[in-house]
């Protein structure tokens, strides 16, 4: 008599939504805000690493008057979210942090993004109107979007 295997773990994975892209022209000069809606400046440039060919960080230009006296900060791309309703990038940085720090010199760019600028995630805030409407429109994904993975145990042969 053969014993049935017992399922000990089942993990359901939902594949991510549609992948989308932005051109450099769409990113540059885009407004940057924090979750509280404070204006943090704009994306003035980006640093791309080779041979990987990936964007290492975005350059946030903060403060100054008509571009004079502005500070530049290396913002990690992983910490940036695009919010279409505001046509702006959102990053969790407090304005006071940008006021207190000197940024980097335009002649001496950093090799890595400054992750210390990013504040830890706070408690969830109510969604914006656009976000709430997007959630309402979501439907149950079709079966081909969900993958089920099963790990089974079998009795050992003696």
C-alpha positions as CSV (number, residue, x, y, z in Angstrom):
1,X,0.0,0.0,0.0
2,X,1.4,3.3,-1.0
3,X,0.8,6.3,1.3
4,X,-0.4,9.5,-0.1
5,X,1.9,12.4,0.1
6,X,1.0,15.3,2.4
7,X,1.1,18.9,1.2
8,X,3.0,20.9,3.8
9,X,3.4,24.2,2.0
10,X,1.3,25.9,-0.7
11,X,2.4,29.2,-2.0
12,X,0.3,31.2,-4.4
13,X,2.1,33.8,-6.4
14,X,0.4,36.6,-8.3
15,X,2.5,37.9,-11.2
16,X,3.1,41.6,-11.3
17,X,1.0,43.8,-13.5
18,X,2.0,45.0,-16.9
19,X,5.5,46.3,-17.2
20,X,5.9,49.8,-18.3
21,X,8.7,52.2,-19.2
22,X,9.5,55.9,-19.2
23,X,12.0,57.6,-21.5
24,X,14.7,59.8,-20.1
25,X,12.8,62.8,-21.4
26,X,9.8,61.8,-19.3
27,X,11.9,61.5,-16.2
28,X,14.1,64.6,-16.4
29,X,12.6,67.8,-15.0
30,X,9.8,65.8,-13.4
31,X,8.5,67.2,-10.1
32,X,9.4,65.3,-6.9
33,X,7.2,65.3,-3.8
34,X,7.1,63.4,-0.5
35,X,4.1,61.5,0.8
36,X,2.9,64.6,2.7
37,X,2.8,66.5,-0.6
38,X,5.8,68.8,0.1
39,X,7.6,69.9,-3.1
40,X,11.2,68.5,-3.0
41,X,12.4,69.8,-6.3
42,X,12.9,68.0,-9.6
43,X,14.8,65.2,-11.3
44,X,17.7,67.0,-13.0
45,X,19.8,64.0,-14.1
46,X,20.5,60.3,-13.7
47,X,23.6,58.1,-13.3
48,X,23.8,55.0,-15.4
49,X,26.3,52.2,-14.7
50,X,28.0,50.2,-17.4
51,X,28.4,47.4,-18.4
52,X,25.1,46.6,-16.5
53,X,23.3,49.4,-18.3
54,X,21.1,50.2,-15.3
55,X,20.1,53.4,-13.7
56,X,22.0,53.6,-10.4
57,X,20.3,56.7,-9.1
58,X,18.3,59.8,-10.0
59,X,19.6,63.2,-9.2
60,X,17.2,65.3,-7.1
61,X,17.8,69.1,-7.5
62,X,16.5,70.8,-4.4
63,X,16.2,74.5,-3.5
64,X,18.0,77.4,-5.0
65,X,16.7,80.2,-7.1
66,X,16.5,79.8,-10.9
67,X,19.0,76.9,-10.6
68,X,21.6,78.9,-8.6
69,X,22.4,77.5,-5.2
70,X,20.5,74.3,-5.7
71,X,21.6,71.2,-3.9
72,X,21.9,67.8,-5.6
73,X,21.1,64.5,-4.0
74,X,21.6,60.9,-5.3
75,X,18.2,59.3,-4.9
76,X,17.9,55.5,-5.2
77,X,15.5,54.5,-8.0
78,X,14.1,51.7,-5.8
79,X,12.7,54.4,-3.4
80,X,10.9,56.4,-6.1
81,X,7.3,55.8,-7.1
82,X,5.6,57.6,-10.0
83,X,2.1,59.0,-9.2
84,X,0.3,59.7,-12.5
85,X,-2.5,61.7,-10.8
86,X,0.0,64.3,-9.6
87,X,2.4,63.8,-12.6
88,X,5.2,63.6,-10.0
89,X,7.6,61.2,-8.4
90,X,7.1,60.4,-4.7
91,X,9.9,59.6,-2.4
92,X,9.8,59.3,1.4
93,X,12.3,62.1,2.3
94,X,11.6,64.8,4.9
95,X,12.3,68.4,3.6
96,X,14.3,69.1,6.8
97,X,16.8,66.3,5.9
98,X,17.4,68.0,2.6
99,X,17.8,71.4,4.3
100,X,20.3,69.9,6.8
101,X,22.5,68.1,4.3
102,X,24.9,69.6,1.7
103,X,24.2,67.2,-1.2
104,X,26.9,66.4,-3.6
105,X,29.2,68.7,-5.7
106,X,28.3,68.9,-9.4
107,X,32.0,68.2,-10.2
108,X,32.2,65.1,-7.9
109,X,29.3,62.7,-8.4
110,X,28.9,59.8,-5.9
111,X,29.2,56.2,-7.1
112,X,26.1,55.1,-5.2
113,X,22.7,56.4,-4.2
114,X,22.3,57.9,-0.7
115,X,19.9,55.5,1.0
116,X,20.3,57.4,4.3
117,X,18.1,60.1,2.9
118,X,15.1,57.8,2.7
119,X,13.0,57.5,5.8
120,X,11.6,54.2,6.9
121,X,8.1,53.5,5.8
122,X,5.5,55.1,8.0
123,X,2.0,53.9,8.8
124,X,-0.2,53.7,5.7
125,X,-2.0,56.9,4.9
126,X,-5.4,57.0,3.2
127,X,-5.1,56.6,-0.6
128,X,-5.4,59.5,-3.0
129,X,-8.6,59.7,-5.0
130,X,-6.9,58.3,-8.0
131,X,-5.4,55.4,-6.0
132,X,-8.8,54.6,-4.5
133,X,-10.5,54.6,-7.9
134,X,-7.8,52.3,-9.3
135,X,-8.4,49.8,-6.5
136,X,-12.2,49.9,-7.2
137,X,-11.6,49.1,-10.9
138,X,-9.4,46.0,-10.1
139,X,-11.0,42.7,-10.9
140,X,-10.0,39.2,-9.9
141,X,-7.1,38.2,-12.0
142,X,-7.6,35.5,-14.6
143,X,-6.4,32.0,-13.6
144,X,-3.3,32.2,-15.8
145,X,-2.0,35.0,-13.7
146,X,-1.9,32.9,-10.5
147,X,0.8,30.2,-10.1
148,X,0.4,27.6,-7.4
149,X,3.5,25.9,-6.1
150,X,3.3,22.8,-3.9
151,X,6.0,21.3,-1.8
152,X,5.2,17.7,-0.8
153,X,6.7,15.3,1.8
154,X,6.9,11.6,1.2
155,X,7.6,8.9,3.8
156,X,11.2,7.7,3.8
157,X,12.1,4.3,2.4
158,X,13.3,2.1,5.3
